[in-house]
Amino acid sequence: MAVRALLVSAVGATALLAAGCGASSAVRSPSPVVPATELSIVVHPTHLEFITPTGTSTPFPTGPLPAGSRVLGTDDLVAADAVVGHDYEACTVSFDLHVLCDDILSFTGKGDLHAAWTFQWPASGTTGPASFDGIVDGGTGAYHNVRGDFHAQTLPNQDIQITGTLNQ
C-alpha cells in the first residue's frame, strides 16, 4: 500500500543574515538554530489504483504484484479531525516485491512537501505493509528546505498514522 502524508505543523523559515563588509566581500552570520518539529497526521485514503505492466487495473490486488506495476493514490491529510490537505503518490513495484514511492503532500495555504519511502509488499494477504519508514527531502512555501524522516503505521480502519521529525 502506498503511504500518504506527513505534517501539519507550521515550520518556521530559516534565514541567513548577510552583512556587507565593503564592496569586495560579504560576511554571513550563522543560521539561527531552528528546533526540530515533531509531526503527527493521519492519512485517509480516498483513491487507490493498481496498474500492472499489461494495463490491467484494480482497486486492490488479489495476488502478488509483478515488477513494473504502478500504485497510484490520493488521500486526505487529517489533523484534529479536520482535512488540512491532500497528497498524490506514485509507487513502482521493483523485483522481489520491493516498492519505491514518491509523494507530494499539499497542505492548504501552507505549501507542499516531497516524501519518499521504500517497503516490501507482503507476499500474501489483502493489505499493504503494516508499517514503513521514509524521508522528507524538501518542499515549497512554509516547507522550503525542510528535511526529516517519518514512521507510518497502518491503523485498523486502513488509515495511516504518520509520526516523525522535521528540520529546516
Residue pairs with C-beta under 8 A, 6 or more apart in sequence:
1 48
1 71
1 127
1 128
1 129
1 154
1 158
1 160
2 48
2 71
2 72
2 73
2 89
2 90
2 91
2 99
2 101
2 103
2 128
3 43
3 89
3 101
3 103
3 115
3 117
3 132
3 134
3 152
3 160
3 162
4 43
4 44
4 45
4 73
4 75
4 77
4 87
4 89
4 103
4 105
4 152
4 160
4 162
5 41
5 43
5 75
5 77
5 85
5 87
5 103
5 105
5 115
5 160
5 162
6 39
6 41
6 77
6 105
6 113
6 115
6 136
6 150
6 162
6 164
6 166
7 37
7 39
7 41
7 105
7 107
7 113
7 136
7 143
7 162
7 164
7 166
8 39
8 40
8 41
8 77
8 79
8 84
8 85
8 107
9 37
9 38
9 39
9 166
10 110
10 142
11 34
11 37
11 142
11 143
11 146
11 166
11 168
12 34
12 168
13 142
13 144
13 168
14 31
14 32
14 34
14 145
14 168
15 31
15 32
16 28
16 29
16 31
17 28
17 29
18 26
18 27
18 28
18 29
19 26
19 27
19 28
19 29
20 26
21 27
34 167
34 168
36 148
36 165
36 166
36 167
37 148
37 165
37 166
37 167
38 163
38 164
38 165
39 148
39 150
39 162
39 163
39 164
39 165
39 166
40 79
40 161
40 162
40 163
41 77
41 78
41 79
41 84
41 161
41 162
42 77
42 78
42 79
42 155
42 159
42 160
42 161
42 162
43 75
43 76
43 77
43 78
43 87
43 152
43 159
43 160
43 162
44 75
44 76
44 77
44 78
44 159
45 73
45 75
45 158
45 159
45 160
46 74
46 75
46 76
46 86
47 72
47 73
47 74
48 59
48 60
48 71
48 72
48 73
49 57
49 58
49 59
49 71
49 72
49 73
50 57
50 58
50 59
50 60
50 61
50 65
50 69
50 70
50 71
51 57
51 69
51 70
51 71
51 72
52 65
52 66
52 68
52 69
53 66
53 67
53 68
53 69
60 126
61 69
62 126
64 97
64 121
64 123
65 71
65 93
65 97
65 121
66 93
67 93
67 94
67 95
68 92
68 93
69 92
69 93
70 90
70 91
70 92
70 93
71 89
71 90
71 91
71 92
71 93
71 99
71 101
72 89
72 90
72 91
73 87
73 88
73 89
73 91
74 86
74 87
74 88
74 89
75 86
75 87
75 89
76 83
76 85
76 86
77 83
77 84
77 85
77 86
77 87
77 105
77 107
78 84
78 159
84 107
84 108
85 105
85 106
85 107
85 108
85 110
86 105
86 106
87 103
87 104
87 105
87 106
88 103
88 104
88 106
89 101
89 102
89 103
89 104
90 101
90 102
90 103
91 99
91 100
91 101
91 102
92 99
92 100
92 101
93 99
93 121
94 100
96 120
97 120
97 121
97 122
97 123
98 118
98 119
98 120
98 121
99 118
99 119
99 120
99 121
100 116
100 117
100 118
101 116
101 117
101 118
101 119
101 134
102 114
102 115
102 116
103 114
103 115
103 116
103 117
104 112
104 113
104 114
105 112
105 113
105 114
105 115
106 112
107 113
107 142
107 143
110 141
110 142
110 143
111 139
111 140
111 141
111 142
111 143
111 144
112 139
112 140
112 141
112 143
113 136
113 138
113 139
113 143
113 146
114 136
114 137
114 138
114 139
115 134
115 135
115 136
115 137
115 150
116 134
116 135
116 137
117 132
117 133
117 134
117 135
117 152
118 132
118 134
119 128
119 129
119 132
120 129
121 128
121 129
122 128
122 129
127 154
127 158
128 154
129 154
130 153
130 154
131 151
131 152
131 153
131 154
132 151
132 152
133 149
133 150
133 151
133 152
134 149
134 150
134 152
135 147
135 148
135 149
135 150
136 146
136 147
136 148
136 149
136 150
136 164
136 166
137 147
138 144
138 145
138 146
138 147
139 145
139 146
144 168
145 168
146 166
146 167
146 168
147 166
147 167
147 168
148 164
148 165
148 166
148 167
149 164
149 165
150 162
150 163
150 164
150 165
151 162
151 163
151 164
152 160
152 161
152 162
153 160
153 161
153 163
154 160
155 161
